[in-house]
Structure formats: C-alpha cells, structure tokens
Amino acid sequence: MGAFREWIDQILIADQTAPRKQRHTAKRIADRLAEEHGVVVAGSTMRDHVRKRRRELGLAAEAFCEQVHDPGVTAEVDWGEATVSLAGVLTVLGLFLMRSCFSGACFVMAFELQCQQAFFEGHVHALDWFSGVFTTIRYDNLAAAAKKTLKGRNRVENERFTALRSHYLYESWFTLVGIQGAHEKGGVENEVGRFRRNHLVPIPEVADLAELNDRLLACCIRDLDRTIAGRSETVGARLSQEIEMLPAAPGQRVPDVGAEHAPRQPEVDDHRASQPLLGPGPAGRHEGLSPGRGSRDRGAHRRADRACLGVRAHRRAAGLLGSRRGAGCQSMRTPSIRPTGLGTPPELATT
C-alpha cells in the first residue's frame, strides 16, 4: 500500500463531512483500491492500517471506560412505563426507579401519574428502602427536578426539588443532553427494561395500586439474590456492604418551600384527593400524598405501609439492615405519606 497511503488518508479525512451511515469501511476502501488501482490488499491488513491511521489522524471514534463506583456514593433515578390490568382496566402506569450504582439494588414503585408529587414520594420511599441517603443521585432532564437546562450539566433546579435535596443532604448530578449523556446513567435505564421483562410479563392483574406496589416490593427483594453479569457477588451481598456506609435519612418530615411553589389544594374534602407531599396539614398535622392519585380505597394506603414494613422485616432477616439504630425506619414512623383521615395504623404506633 506504500504508494496509496496518502490516497487512503484523503478518503478517511473526506469521510468526516459525509453522512455518518455512508462513510468508508476498511472493506470498502480495499474494494475501491482493487477496482480503481488494481491493488489487492488482505482484509486484515487494511483493517489494521485504517484503524491505526484513524487514531493517528485524530479521527478515531470516542471510547468509553467502564464506570466504577464506591459503595454508598451514587444512585440513579428514572421513570419507566408499564401496562397493568388495574381493577379490570388496562392502564399505563409510571414506574419510579432508584438504583444503586455500586450494588445494583433497585427500588421500584408504581404511580398513576409521573407528576412532581409522585417524583418526590418515590424518593421518600426509595431512600427509606435503602436505609440511608446516597452522596450523589443522577438524573436526566426531568421537569420535576429542573426548570431550565443550561450549558453542559448545569440546571436551574425546581425550588421544591432543591428543598427535597436540602432535607436529605445529597448532591444532584445531571447528565449531558442528547446522545452524549445517554450512557451516563445507563444502569437505571437498562433496569427499566430488565425489571419490566422479568416481573411484569405477563401483564399483572391487580385490584388497586397498593396491591401492585406490594408485588413490586416483593420483586425488589427477590432481585437481591441475583448476580449481575461480570460480578462474583450477589446484589444483596453488595447491598449489605453499602448500607453500613449510607448516612441515615433524617427523621423529620420533608419541609415545605412556600405556598407559591406548592400544588393547588383540592377544594373537595375527600380522602382520595391528592395532597401535597411537602405541605403542612391542619392543626400542625402534616398530610401526605397518597400512593398514586385516585387510589381506590382507604385500606389501600394501610396495605402499602404494611408492605413497606414487611419488606423491612425480610431485609432484617437477610441481614441487610444490620443493627444500626433507627436504620430505615425514620420516614415510615412519620405521617408524611399518610392521606387525610386515616389516622395511624397499629403497626406504626409509637409507645
């Protein structure tokens, strides 16, 4: 190829302005060299030469390294969707996911709407399930978290989201916009599909949203026994290491940030009406957001709380919570996630 090295370089440089799907491969360059100049070059020789020249000319494709995470440092949050038979009606629901980057453990909860209130409640339940708070949580361009996208990873955050972060004392980290940021939280994005294929096929049939979330919590527990490809330890084994390094979540309710940022209160006095997660209730009692708007009955909320307690019992039995005082119990002992008029169930009453 001695006399044709410069000719090959010209092809590689000209390809930079050609449509991405119509650029020369090493095979096509070898074919043209044979057709136009009568020079036959072995395919492996041409591939090695093209690879080397692209690298030397600065034309090589961008390469990525595998991400390595320390325990208790980083988690990723995203929304997914799934179709469920809810009280006999096929309904598309939003799935809130928070996944630990170190252990691969993932908390999943279903909501009827992917609204800001559901986004916040998902965080409250997820951080309680993990029994602590990660140093950094990664997001893409979710409107519930960011009002405006600036250059790079800079965002103008929603005031209520900032209040949530300030309460739990963690840092937000936003991915780059577009294809550049597609790989930056690939763990939780892949988890959406994996979880749906393994636990929501065939389409589940449930009476209400609380029953579905009971099932999802049980699935999260079962997934602790799986081993992620390329790892020697189970998800649960790595989570047990991670829990000891997570700072405990604060026991107080999530604070309000001002009426101007809170959602409009419904005028109808109905226990099914959605209440603001961050807002105070009457007589100093802090009302909560029901698990998904329009829950079907009063008992659904109590069943959801009992499911959370049952999950915690399973995790204690598995040795995941350890003996840390108050680990994973604080937010469930407050009425911040309880709808109006239900009171405190016996299993949550304090002595």
N, C-alpha and C positions, 0 to 999 in steps of 0.2 A: 504493500500500500504506500510505499515511500513517496512516489510522485503525486499521490492523490490525498495525502493527509490534509493539505490546505483546502482541497475541494470538500472534504468531509466536514472540516471546521466551518466552512461557509454555510453548509446545509444546517448544521446544528445552531448556528447563530441566527440564520434566517427563520428557523422554526419558532423563535421567541415571539414573532409577530403573527404567526399563523394560528388558526383556530386550534384550541387545545386538543380536540379529538382528531385533527388532521395533520399531526406532526409525524416526522420520520421516526420509525423504529430502527433498531440496528439491522433487522432483516430487510426492511425496505431500502436502506442505504446499500446493503450488499447486493440486492437485486438490481438497483439502478447502476451500481458500479459494473456489474456484469453486462447489463443491457446496453449501456451508453459507452463503455470503455473497454469491454471485453476482458475485464479482470475478475477472476473468480477468487473469492476470499471465503474461508471457512466461517460458518456462523458464529462459533465460539470466539474466534479471533476478532471478528467485527464487534461482537458484544463487549468484549474486554476493552477494545480500543475506544468505542463510543462511551462506555462508562467512564474510562479514565479521562477522556477529553472533556466530557461534560463537567467533571469535577474540577479539572484544571482551568476551564473557561468560566467557572462560577455559574454553570447552568444546571447543576445537579438539583434534583427535587429536594424539598425540605425534609429533613429527617427528624424523627421524634424518639425520645428515650422513655423507657417505662417509668411511670411515676412510682416513687417510694414514699410511704407515709409513716410517720411515727404514731404510736398509739395515743388516742385521745386528742389529737390535734385537729383533724379535718373531717368534715362531713359534707355531703352534697344533698341538695333539696331540688325536687322537680315535681311536676304534675304529670299524670298519665290519665288515660281514659279506659273504661271497661263497660261492657253491656251486661246488665244483670236483670233477671226477672224479679221485679220488686212488686210484691203483692199481686202477682199475675200479669204485670205490665212490663214489657221490655223497656228498660230505662238506661240511658247512657250516664254513667256517674264519673265524677272526678276522683282520681286516686292520688292522695298526698303521700309522697315518699321522702324519707330522710335516711340516707345510707352512710354508714361509717366507711371512710376510705381505707382504714387500717384493717379492720376485722371483716368488712363486707356485710356485717349485720344490717338489716334494713327494716325500718318501721313503715307500715302501710296502713292508711286509713281512708275510707271512702266518704265522699261528700256529694250531695246532690248538685252543688254549685261550686265552681272554682273561684270563689269570691275571696275578698281580703279577710273577712271574718273566718272563713274556713282555713285559709292560709295560716292565720295566727293560731287558731285552735290546734291545727296539725302540729305546729311547733311545740305547743304546751304538752300535748300527749306524747310526742316523739321524745322530747328531752326527759320527760318523766320515765318513759320506757327504757331509755339508755342510762337512767340513774345518774345523770350529770350533764354538763354542758361542754361542748367542743370549743376549742380555741377559735377556730375559723369555720364558717359554713359557706359553701359555694353556691352561687345562684347564676342563672342566665338572666335574660331581660324580662323578669316577671313584673307586671304592672303593679302587683300588690306590694312589691319591695321598692321599686324605683319609679320615680315620676318622670325622669328625663335621662336619656343616655348621652353622655359626653364622650370625649375622645378616649380611646383605649378602654380601660376598665373603670373609669371614673363615672359615677352616677350621682344624680340628685335623688336622695332617698326620700321615700314617703315618711312623713313625720311619725305616723303610728308604727311603722316598721322600725324606725330609729328608737322609739320608746321601747319596743319589744327587745331589741338588741341590748339597749342600755340596762334593761331589767336583768337579762341573763348574762350580760357582760361577755359577749363574744363579738368577733370581727366578721363583717360580711366581705365576700370576695366575689366579684362579678367576672364572668367570662367575657372574652372578646366577642364582638358582634360578627355574625356570619360564620363562614366555613372555618375561619381561623380559630374560633373558640369552640368548635364542635367537639374536639377531643378533650377539652379541659375539665369536663365533669362527665366523662363517658361512663363512669361506673354506675351512677344512678340512672342515666338514660338507658343503658343496657338492662338494668334491673327492672325497669318498667315492663319491657317485653318478656324477660325471663319469668318474672312473677306472674304475669297475666297468663302465659302459656302453661305454667306448671300448676297454678292454683285456681284459675278462673275458666278452665276448659274441662268439661262442657260448661255452658252458661249456668251459673248458680241460680237456684230458685230460693228466695228468702221472703219472709213476711214483711220485714222492715229493715231499715238501715242499720239499726242496732244489731240485729241478728247477723247481717253481713259483716259488720266490723268484729263481732265475736269470732267469725270464721277467719277473717284476715289476721287477727291477732294470733290465733292458733297456728296459722301458716307461718307467721314470722318466727314462732317458737320452733316449728319443725325445721325451718331452714337453718337453724343454728347447728344442726347435725351434718350439714352438707360440707364438702370440701371444694373450694374454688380451684379451678384448673391452675396448675403451676405452684400450688401451695401444699405443704405437708400437714398443716394443722386444720382442724375444722373451724368453721366460722365462730362457733360457740367458744372454743378454746382461746381464740384470739380476742374475742369479746371479753372473756374473763380477765385477760391481761389489761385490757383497755379500761374497763370500768374502774379499776383501782386508781387510774390516773386522771379520771374526769373530775373536775371540781363539782361539788354538789350544787344542784339547782336551788335558787332562793326559795324560801318557804312562803314569802308573801305573794299576793296576787299581782298580776301584771298591771302596772299603773295606767291611769287614763292620761291622755295627752291634750285634753281640751275638747270642749263640745264642738268647736268649729271643724275638727277633724273626725269626729265620731259619726257613724252612720245614723240616719234618721231613725228615731224611735217609732215603732208602730203605735198607732192610736188605739188599736183593739187590745183589750186586756185578755189575752189568750195565751195559755201556756205553750202553744205551738209556735207563737210568733218568735222570730229571731231577735235575740238581744245582743247588744254589742259586747264583745269579749273584753274590751278594755274599759268599759264604763261602769260607774258605781250604781247600785240599785237603791231603792228607797230605804230610809231609816238606817243608812250606813251599811246595808247588806249588799254585797256585790253580786249582781246577777250575771249569768253566763250565757254562752251561745250553745244552743242545742247541737248535738252531733249531726249536722246536716239539716238544712232548713226544711220545715214541713215534716218532721218526724211523726210517725203515725200514731203513737200513743204515749201516755205518761210512763208506763213501765219500761219503754224502750231505753230511756236515759239511765234508769237504775240498772238495767241489764248491761248497758255499756260500761258503767262503773264497776259492776261485779266482774265483768270480763277483764278489765284492767287489773283488778285485784287478783283474779285467778292467774293471769299471765305472770304477775309478780311472784305469786306463790310457786309457779313452775320454775321460774328463774332462780328463786332461792333454793329450790330442791336440786337444781342443776349446779348450784354453787357459783352462780354468776354474780350475785349481788354482794357476796361476802358479808362481813359483819359491820360495815361502816354504818354508824348511827344515822338513821334517817335517810339512808340511801334510797332514792327513787320513790319516796313516799310523800314528799312535801306537797307537791301540787295536787295530789289526789285527796289531801286532807282539807283542802280549802273548797268553798262553794263557788269558785270562779268559773267552773264549767257546768254549773247546775242551772237548769231553766227555772223560771219563776214558779213558785207554789209547790215545788216537790219536796221541800224540806231535806233533811239529811237522812239517808238510809242507815239502818242499824250498824251495817258493817263499816261505815265511815265515821260513826260517832266516836268522839274522844272522851276519855274518862277524866 
